[in-house]
């Protein structure tokens, strides 16, 4: 016996409305705490105005939505199924011969569609806005460690310039970047030294640069000063406070790259010799997000479809919330193990969704088949 399309649409609509309501409420709550934290950090930064803090908080909102989506599906599903059970609608459906496996198809498909939309549609928007928020944060809230980017194997970075009497900044561009045996080298290097008010002081062209503690070693470097002949090629050392770890941590955060851009960026990082564990973990986590969303809908059903006449409804709903927190903690722990290399990236990303799916299936089997 197959469920009526009207019943499937009705249950799916109730589930979707509940999830949307919970998602909006949780997004507003988390964004408020994020805004308060940004406001606290801006207290000692006169350039960080109130409007700028509001803009940064709003730019991070899509990222917040993607982060809390699975938990919102869990809470929204618990709320929807509990209401349907309390009003005896699910009780009547099951008394008519329908099992949970039949009328849960609609909500599971809705959760799966939400996960797919988050990965394919919301991820590019979230990544672009999150990257813009990170740039504003680096400019107005973070001290030191200027912007840095690695695009197509080319390195761009900005650092303080303390080589002359005038304190300024140096913008470095390298066409080829490679790290082997923990030694960072760059080829075809151009360094633009700027003084106050972005006034051009000189430009350095070098065939190769190598990063050592506290300085860049430039080989066959020429100094080009406006109105003068280029200097003869020579070896130079340019002071820097950058390290390999600091450079690698300054690359685009995994959250600032969309699902569609992550594979190409991972290829660039690995080709240059850098570790791409964090980005590969983010990519696998996005792949697992639709399954995790569908799993959360099943977990919600397993913990909230017990008839209220049997008692213990509060305990069942509390168990569902506790299970959601347990899955969240498991996901964080697996992510840390994946980042450290103790677990394979694929296992660290997919283990929470697989564990939640096994829990949900066992609960529903016990509920339906006793």
N, C-alpha and C positions, 0 to 999 in steps of 0.2 A: 504494500500500500504506500503510495507516494503522497506527500503533503500537498494540500491545495496551494496553488500559486498565490491566492489572496492571503492565506495564512503566512506563507513564507515572506511575502512583501510586508505584511503587518509586523511580524516579529523583527525583520531586518530594519524597518523604519524606527521601531521603538529602540532597538539597539543603537542605530546610527545617531538618533537624537540624543540619547543618553551619553554616548561617547563624545559627541561634539560639545555638549554642555560641560562635561567634566574636563575635557581638553581645554576649553576656553577658561574655565575657573583655575585650573592648575597653571596654565600659561600666564594668566594675570598674576597669580601668587608668586610664582618663581621669578617672573620679570620684575615684580616689585622688590623682592629681596636683592636681585641683581642690580637694580637701580640704586637701592640704598647702599650697596657695597661700592658701586662706582662713585656715588656721592661722597662716601667717607674717604675714599682715596683721593678725591679731588679737593679735599679741604685745604691741603697745603699747596695746591697748584692754582695760582690766580688766573692762568690762561684758560683753565678748564671751566667754562661757564656752565650755568644751569641748563641752558638750551643744548649745549654740546653733550652733556651727560644724558639728557633725555634722548637725544639723537642716537647715542651709542647704545642705550638700552633698547630702543626700538629696532635698531639694526640687528641686535642679537636675538630678537624675538623668534624669527623662523628657526634658528638653531635650537632655541629652547623647545619649540614645538616638536622638532624631530627627536630631541632627547627624551622627552616625557611621553611621547606617543604610546609606547607599549603599556606603560603604567596607566595612562588615561583610558586605554581600551580595557584594561583589567577592571578598573573602578567603575567605568561606565557600563561594562557588561554585567558586573555584579548588581549595580543599581537597576538596570533594565530587567534582568532575569528575576531579581527579587520582587520587583513590582508585578511582573507577569505571574509569578507564583503566588504572591499574596492575593491577587485578584482572581485566582483559580483558573486563569486562562490556560496556563501550561498544564494544570491538573486535568482540565477538561480535554485538552488535546491528547494527553497521554491516555486518558480513559477511553478516548475514541479509537485507540489502537496505534497511535503514533509514538515512536520512540524518540529519545533525545537525539539520536543520530540523524533522524529525518528532519526535524524542524531547526536543528542547529546549522544546517547547511547555509542558510541565508546569512546569519551573523558571521559565520566563519569567512564566507566570501567577501562580506563587507570589510572585515578586518584585514583580509589579505589585500583587497583593493586599496585600502588606506595605506598599507605598507608599501605597495608598489608605487602609489602616487607620491609618497614621501621620498622614495629612492629616486624615481625617475623624473618627477616634476618639481618637488619642493627642494630637493638637494641642491640643484644649481642656484636657485634663488637664495637659499640659506647660506651656501658657501660664498657667494658674491657679497652678500650683506655682512657676513661674519668677517670676511677679509677686510672690508672697509672699516668695520668697527675696530678690528685689530690695528689697522693703520692709525686711526684716531687715538687709540689707547697708547700706542708707541710714541706718538707725537706729543701728547698732552699729559699722560699719566706715568709712563715708564721712564726711568732715568737711564741714559746711556744706551749702548747697543743699537745703533741706528738701523734703518731699514736695509734688508738684504733679500735678494731674490736669485733663484737659479732657474733659468728658462732656456730650454733646448741645449743644455750643457754650458751656457754662458752665465757668468757670475757678475752680478751687480751688488756693490755694497757701499755703504756710506759710514765713515768713521771720523773721529776727531783728528785734527792735524796739528801736531805739536812740534813740527820740524823747524819752524821759523820763529821769528820774534812776534809775528802776528798770529794769534790763535784763530783757526778756521776749521774747515772741514775738507776732507778728501773723498772724492767719489771715484771708485775703482771699477773698471770694466775689464773682464778677461774673457776671451773667446773660447778657450779650452781649459777645463778644470778637471783635475784628476787627483784622486787620493789613493796612494798605495803604501802599505806598511806604515799607516798612520802619519804619512807625510803628504801635505797638501801642496800641489804645484799648479800653476796657471800659466798659460801661454798667451802671447799677443796681448799684453797688458797695457791699458791706458789709465792714467791717474790724473784727475783734474783737481787741482788744489785751489780752493776758493777761500777768500778772506771775508771780512765783514761785509754785509749787504750783498753777499754772493758775488763779490768782485773777483774776477779771474786773476790769480797770481801767476801760475805757470801750469804746464802740462808735462807729464812724464810718460814716455813711450818705452816699453821694455819688451824684449823677446820672451822673457820668462820670469816668473816670480815664485818664490818658495816661502812658505810660512814657517817661521821658527819662533820660539818663545819671545814675545815682546817686539817683533819686527818682521817686515817683509824683506826678503833678500831679492833684489832686482838684478837680473843679468842683462848686459848690453843695453843699458838704459840711457836714453837721451832726454835732456831737459829742454823744453821749448818755452821760451819766454817771449811774450808779444814784443815785436820790434827788434829782436835780436836773433842771431844765428843759433841753430841748435848746437848744443854741447856735444863733444865727441862721446861715443859709446863708452860706458864704464859700469862697474858694479856699484850698486847703491844699497843702502839699508834705510827703510822707512819705518819709524816706530808705529806700533799698533798695540791695542789692548785686546785684540781678538785672539781667540783660540779655536782649535778645530771643533771642540765640543760646542762652543758658543756659536760658531758659524752654522753647524749642523742644526742646532736648536732654533736658529733664526730662520731656517727655511720655512716655506709656507706650511702652516699647521695643517694636519689632516682634515680638520673641520673647515678650513678655508678653501678646500678643493671639492668640487662636485663629484658625484659618482662617475660621471663620464670622463672627467679629467684625471682621475686618480691613476688609471693604468699607465698613461703616458708619463706622468710625473714620477711614478715608481720606476719606470724604465730609465728615465734620465738620471735619477739618483743612483741606481745600481750601476749604470754605465760609468758614472763618475767615481764610483768606488765608495759612496756613502751608504749608510744603513737606511733601509726603507721599511723597517719592521713596523713602525708606527703607522705608516701610510698603507701598508698591505693589510694590517689589522683593521684599519678603518674601512678599507674596501670590502673585506670579508664580512665585517659587521653590518655594512649596508646591504650586502647580498642576503644576509640572514635576517634582516629586519622584517620583511613580509612574513616569513615563517614565525618569527617571534610574535608578531601582531596576531596572527591566526591562533597561535598557541595561547596567548593571553585571553582570547575570547573563549576558548575551551576551558581554561582554568576558571574563568569567571562563572561559566555554566556549571562546572562541577561543584563549586562551592556555594552556589546560591539557588539551586533548583529544588532543594529539599522542601517539602510541604511545611507550612508554618504550623500545622496542627501537630506535627511530631515534636515541636519544640527545638530548642538549640539553634534557632536561626541566627541569633547574634553571634554565637560561637562559630557557626559555619562561615558567616560573612567575615568575621575577624580572622578566621583561618585563611580565607582567600586573600585578604590584604597582607597577612603575614607571609603567605606564599609569594605574593608579588614582591615584597621587600627582599625575601630570600633569593628570588631569581635576580633581582637588581644587584644584591651583594655578590652573588655568584658571578654575574657578568663582570662586575668591577674586579673581582679577584682573578678571574680568568684573563681579563685584559692586562692586569699587572704581570701575571705569569707570562703572557704572550709578549709583552714589551721586553721583559728580561731575557727572553729566549728559553725559559724553562719549559714552555709548552709550544708546540707548533702553532703557527698563526691561525690556520684553518680550524684546529681543535679549540683554540681559545675563543674564536669568534662564534662558532656554531654550537659549542657545548651548552651554554645557557638555554638556547632555544630548544635543543634536543632534550635536555633535562626537564624543561617545562612541559614539553609535548608528552613525554612519558608520564609525568605526574597527572596531566589532564586526562589522558586516555585511561589511566588506572582508576581515577576517580569516577569517570563516566561509566566505565565497565562495572565498577562496584555499584554505582547508583542504578544502572539499568538491568544488569544481569545478576546482581546480588552476590 
